[in-house]
């Protein structure tokens, strides 16, 4: 679905509560519908940046899904 940030798309994987944001995806020509059609039922690799924010030190994490 379209995220709160301008041009962002949010992806939620089946059987997972984790949400992944594709920053500025819409700005770069992607649509929610096209990504859904192209990726549903496919094996994908997600590379996530490990980061943290000063107000939420517990948010630092490493993520690797395949």
C-alpha positions, 0 to 999 in steps of 0.5 A: 500500500502507499505509505505515509511518506510522499512517494513511498510504498509499503510491502508486507510479506505473507505470514509476517508482521514486518513492513518494508518501505520502498522509499520514493518508489512512486516517484521512481515510476513504480505503482502498488498495483504493478508491484503486487502483480509482478511479485505475488507468488514469487521468491524475492530477496529483500535487502534492508538497511540496518539503522536506528534513530536517536529517540528509539535506540531499540530500533537498531536491527539487522534484517535479511530475508529471502 
